[in-house]
Amino acid sequence: MIRVIVADDHVIFRQGLLILLQSSENINVAGESGAGPETIHLIAQEKPDIAILDISMPGFDGFETLERIQSMDIGTKVIFLTMHKDSLIAKRALQSGASGYVLKDNAFEDLLYAITTVSSGGKFISPSVLGSVINAPLQEDKSSRVLTIREREVLKLIASGLKNKQIAQELFISIKTVETHRANIMQKLDIHTTASLVQYAISIGLLEK
């Protein structure tokens, strides 16, 4: 029996996953959570075989959660379940020690197989992002051209046509913080028009054509 926990701040989506996982005879759901700190407490208590984590969570994100899990040295493996199609984020996830990277678009098709694969010592990447991960340039996460998770979220919303005020409301941050993120994004990418940001967002899979 594979013991798993699920961490995602979208309650309805998380409940759907739980129904899927509980339908498998080989999987036992040891718990669920909706934020980073709560997830760490749950994992320390339950010591699951696999933690299924959203990358963008309140408290601290999936990468920090992964780092804290690794510091526990309890053998829990991590599968990221995310909307991020950016190959650089996927590559960063694997380089950071994640065992799986499953897109939410394909969650119900891929997740059970991903859990079985990871439990057996393998790694799993959603087929729709695998090719771009293989072909992604090797690039340090500290590079000035690599955006943070929050910057990618802001970029996606900018490219979707939202104004600063709307982005602030969507992400529960101040307008000034949005303006700072926008300036940082343009500086890192050396892009200075919204139209060019849209093209960049499409090129890395943040925004569909």
N, C-alpha and C positions, 0 to 999 in steps of 0.2 A: 504494500500500500504506500503510495506516494503522498506525503503530507505537505500541503501547500497553504500559504496565506495570500490574500489578494488585497492590494493597496491601490485605491483609485478614489479621487475625491468626487467623481460623478456617481451619485448613488444609484441612479436607474441603470446605468451601464454596468456598475459593479454587481448589482443584483442579478442582471442577466447573465453575467459571467458565473456567478455562484450556481445558478440553475444548471448551466452547461457543465460545470465541473462536478457537481453533485450527481450528474447523470452517469458519470463514469465509475465503474466498479473498482478501478485501480487508484482512484484519487480520493483523499480525505481532506476536506477543507478545515484547517485548524483555526482559522480566524479571518477577519477582514478589518480594514481600517481605511481612513480617508485623508490622513495627513502624515508627514514624515516622522515627527516625534512619536506619535501613536503607533506607527508601524514598527519603529525600533523597539519600543516596549513590548509589543506583541511578539516580535521575533525572538527577543531575549527570553520571553516566557515560554513560548511554544517550541522554539528550535525546529522549525519546519525544514523539510528537505529542499523546498523551492519557495522563493518569494517572488510573486508576480507584481511588479511595480510599475506604476505610471511614472513617466519622467517628470512631468509638471505637477507637483503636489504642494499644498500649503505647508508652511513650517520650514522644510528644506526639500530640495528637489531629489529626484531619483538617484542622481550621481552621488550626492552627499549621503543619501540613505545607503547606497551600495558600499561606500567607503566605510561607513559605520558598521555595516554587517560584516565586512571583511575583518575589521578590527576585533570583532567578537571571537573570531576563529572557531566557529561552531559548525562549519561545513555547509551552511545554507547557500544554495546557488540562486542566482538572480536571473529572471526573465523580464526584460523591459517590455511593457505593453503600452504603445504610444501612437500618437497621431503624426509624429515627426518622420517625414520621409527623406529628410536631408541625409545624404550618404555620410557626411562628416560627423553628424551626431551618432549615426549607427556605428561607424568605425570607432568613434570615441568610446561608445558603450562597450564594445568588444575589447578594446585595448585597456579599458578600466577594469575588466574582469567579469563582465556580464556573460552569461552562458547562452542567452537568447535575446532576440530582438524581433518582436511581433507587432505588426501594424494593427491599429484598432480597426482599420478597414477590413482586415482579414482575420480578426480575432476568433470568430466562431469557427472558421475553417481551419486555422493553423494552430490554435493554442493547445489542444489536446495532444497533437503530434509533437509540438515543441516541448511540452512537459515530459513526455515519454523519452524523447531524444536526450534532453538535458539530464534526466534522471539516470540515463544509461551512460553518462559521461561525455556525450556529444554536445555540439553547439547547433543552434537553429536560428536562421534569419529568414524572415518572410521572403518568399520568392520574388515578390514585386520590387523589393529593394536590394536583393542580393547582388544583382549585376552592378548597380551603381556603387555598392560598397567595395566590391572587388576592384573596380576601376577608379575609385576615389584616390586622389593624390595623398601620399603620406604627408601629414601636416600636423605639427604640434598644436595641442589645444591652446597653448599660451600664445600662439601666433596672433599678431595684431589683426589679421584678416578673419579670424574665426569668431563668430558671434556667440554670445552666451545664449542659454536657453530662453531667458526673458527677452533678449534682443530679437531672437527669432520669432517669438510670439508677437512682439510689437511689429516687426517687419511684415509678418503675415497679415496683420490687421490693417497696416498702412496700405499694403498691396491690394487688400480687399475693398479699399475705398473709404475706410473709416477715418474720421477726423480725430485730432488729438483728444478732444473732450470725450468722444465715443470710446476711444481706446482706453482712456482712463477709467471710464465706467465699466468697461468689459473686464479689465484686469484688476479693478479695485485699487488703483494707484492714482497719484495726483497728476494733474496736467503737466506740472513742471517736470515730474519724473519721466513722463512720456516724451517731453521735449528733449530731455537729456539722452534718453535711449535713441531717439531719432538722430540726434547729432552724432552720437557714438557710432551708430550703424553706418551713417554716410561717411564718417571719417575712416572707419575700418575697411569699408568696401571701396572707398574712393568713388562713391556714387553720389551725385548731387541733385538728381531730379526724381520726382515720384515715379515717373514713367520708367526710368531705368531701374528703380527699386522693384517695380512690378515684374520686369523682365528677369531680374535676378531671382526673385521669389519663385517664378515659374521654373527657372533653370535648375533650382535645387529641390524642386518638388514641394515647396511650401504652399504653392497656389496652383491649382489646375488651370490649364488654358481655357 
